[in-house]
Amino acid sequence: MKYLDEYRDPQLAGELIQRLRRRTFSKKQIRLMEICGTHTVAIFRSGLKELLPSQIRLISGPGCPVCVTANEDIDRAIWLSSQPGVIIATFGDLARVPGSSSSLHIERSKGADVRIVYATLDALKIARENPDRQVVFLGIGFETTAPTVAAAIQEAARLGVDNFSVFSAHKLLPPAMRALLEARDVNIDGFICPGHVSIVIGAQSYAEVVEKYRIPCVVTGFEPIDILQGVNSLIDQVESGRAEVENQYRRAVTWQGNVAAQKLIDEIFEPEDCTWRGMGVIPKSGLRFRKAWRKFDAAQRFAMPEIKVCEHPGCKCGEVLRGVLQPTECGLFRKVCSPQDPKGPCMVSSEGTCGAFYRYQK
Amino acid sequence: MGPGLIQLDQGSGGRAMHELIDSLFISAFENPLISERNDAAVFENPGGRLAMTTDSYVIDPIIFPGGDIGSLAVHGTVNDLAMRGAKPLYLTAGFILEEGLFLSDLERVVASMAGAAREAGVQVVAGDTKVVPRGKADKLFINTAGIGIVPEGRHIAGANARPGDLVLINGTIGDHGMAVLCKREGLEFENEIQSDSAALNGLIELMLEAYPGIHVLRDPTRGGVATTLNEIAEQSGVGIRLFEEKLPVRADVSGACELLGLDPLYVANEGKVLVIVPAAGADAVVSAMKSHPLAKSCSIMGEVVSDDPGRVFLRTRIGGSRIVDMLRGEQLPRIC
């Protein structure tokens, strides 16, 4: 397939791996964080880790949207699903994430109307087909998802669909990168920056982090050749003491990003402080509705009760999301926590680090 | 028969039901056993060991590119029999109809079922019809059961894989699941992806004539190739290693999977068979397969190993290795 096969070429991959293996490293371990869950899965699926020299350690970051959704937000979504006449529309992964005492998946088996959609506009369609019901779309995701949600909200306004609302738990990645670098328990020598998010926000978005923290950032695509090129560029930067934004994923990502999509987000939403699972409150890292659009805000439309959160005591998703622990270092991993019976979100999501370890790692 | 919609009384046991059975089912399935209209079909014991199986079909949509719920219900049950080396003989068919189903849809499904049975060389010899109120079922569900004879000397089972065996497949993977999903979700590509739904008993006979010592035959339906190979690895207590570059996947299926974040290894097939055969017999089996229209693009895509019993691995294109686990959770509901 064009634009895919050439990025899976075994010979080129072999050359890139050899280039890494032949070089000498100035320190014992270089820790590169892939922020994005899609990278984590791509790395596992290609079996890349075992091919890299032992000095290079790839660690997974907080870039799985379902995984970083705060427990109270999961509980709020579950509460919404229990309201009379409400249809919940959501992307599939979220349905199985355990909240304090249930999950949307369990609620569905008890009678809640929870529908899995592939696109936000599908949720709007459900609203138009069910004018006597309230349809709430669960807006979980990063800068990649937010523009599509914003577009659906604009469309709802244009069509006058007033039984449609969005529960916004959107998150922004650059503020999370800053929070990771500020925290003292995480050692990171370079970021493999997300491909899809960067299509929207542009490579420019990492300039501030690079400047302030002197950390190499390479925007990287998702095929094996992309990732190997990204790792090579990062190692080159680390070893020569440089810290720059590089863009390996030029076939999709520009310096400015998708300005129309950025405007769309900005039209509907504004940044707010936001709680991330395992990372606490990160300043200006979430998106809330602007005043003019609040009538589509599910948090305004429904009088939500105070939520008292309770997490599984042994769950180490927080540490895993910050790259402090590997899933195998969690006491629950494989013992009581598995994809069939997940205790935390990192095991549920197809992009979660624990799920990827469970499924792909020998 | 009313306004062209199925009515509740057509499943009530009375006149309306008899009219439906006579005009539609018996004339479509036309054979001496079903035409007797008795409570059970009675036939001579063909001798030897018998194989028996059953499967229910709840696919949505009931008509999809490359097939429909009727042909699928025949292919699925015929294939389950063939996977044990049996020659399928007779099927039964149970229908659960939703009130208000278009009669034309039912007619099309039954005609397609009868056609599929003829092609596969089996007879539908008994049946049942129920109608449930609107909303209590989704259009049409079918159950088929099948019976076949296993010729002397055939011992094919999931527990028979041995280290050194090779793993073959008769063609591209993931076609059925993606055809159904794309139809259901209204995803359009340049050319419509077609289901691979087909009866495999003819192909299997050819393979077994060429090399009777085949160890395992299994059709990778729900859960896909990955799940089926995991079952075999567990049953046989062996490891299975796949080679990524040998996995046959159509470009459009691969593209649709990329788009939806699915892995073709976990997507259902309805006209595919996984064959595990001693290396010594592989050439004979492959040349038999290549002579059959349903196995033109067959591939030797893996091998059975003694290490890591119960597990399936994939050697990736770039030389890495990863686990191929069983499907967990529901990837695609109601695809068969």
HADDOCK unambig.tbl for C-alpha pairs under 7 A between the chains (distance, minus, plus):
assign (segid A and resid 1 and name CA) (segid B and resid 251 and name CA) 6.45 0.50 0.50
assign (segid A and resid 10 and name CA) (segid B and resid 317 and name CA) 5.77 0.50 0.50
assign (segid A and resid 10 and name CA) (segid B and resid 318 and name CA) 4.70 0.50 0.50
assign (segid A and resid 13 and name CA) (segid B and resid 318 and name CA) 5.99 0.50 0.50
assign (segid A and resid 14 and name CA) (segid B and resid 318 and name CA) 6.87 0.50 0.50
assign (segid A and resid 44 and name CA) (segid B and resid 322 and name CA) 6.94 0.50 0.50
assign (segid A and resid 45 and name CA) (segid B and resid 322 and name CA) 6.42 0.50 0.50
assign (segid A and resid 46 and name CA) (segid B and resid 316 and name CA) 5.67 0.50 0.50
assign (segid A and resid 46 and name CA) (segid B and resid 318 and name CA) 6.97 0.50 0.50
assign (segid A and resid 46 and name CA) (segid B and resid 320 and name CA) 6.06 0.50 0.50
assign (segid A and resid 47 and name CA) (segid B and resid 316 and name CA) 6.63 0.50 0.50
assign (segid A and resid 47 and name CA) (segid B and resid 320 and name CA) 4.06 0.50 0.50
assign (segid A and resid 47 and name CA) (segid B and resid 321 and name CA) 4.78 0.50 0.50
assign (segid A and resid 47 and name CA) (segid B and resid 322 and name CA) 5.50 0.50 0.50
assign (segid A and resid 48 and name CA) (segid B and resid 320 and name CA) 5.77 0.50 0.50
assign (segid A and resid 50 and name CA) (segid B and resid 320 and name CA) 6.76 0.50 0.50
assign (segid A and resid 51 and name CA) (segid B and resid 320 and name CA) 6.46 0.50 0.50
assign (segid A and resid 339 and name CA) (segid B and resid 328 and name CA) 6.68 0.50 0.50
assign (segid A and resid 340 and name CA) (segid B and resid 328 and name CA) 6.47 0.50 0.50
assign (segid A and resid 340 and name CA) (segid B and resid 329 and name CA) 6.68 0.50 0.50
assign (segid A and resid 359 and name CA) (segid B and resid 323 and name CA) 6.44 0.50 0.50
assign (segid A and resid 359 and name CA) (segid B and resid 325 and name CA) 5.79 0.50 0.50
assign (segid A and resid 360 and name CA) (segid B and resid 322 and name CA) 5.13 0.50 0.50
assign (segid A and resid 360 and name CA) (segid B and resid 323 and name CA) 4.47 0.50 0.50
assign (segid A and resid 360 and name CA) (segid B and resid 324 and name CA) 6.55 0.50 0.50
assign (segid A and resid 361 and name CA) (segid B and resid 322 and name CA) 6.10 0.50 0.50
assign (segid A and resid 361 and name CA) (segid B and resid 323 and name CA) 6.15 0.50 0.50
assign (segid A and resid 362 and name CA) (segid B and resid 322 and name CA) 6.68 0.50 0.50
assign (segid A and resid 362 and name CA) (segid B and resid 323 and name CA) 6.21 0.50 0.50
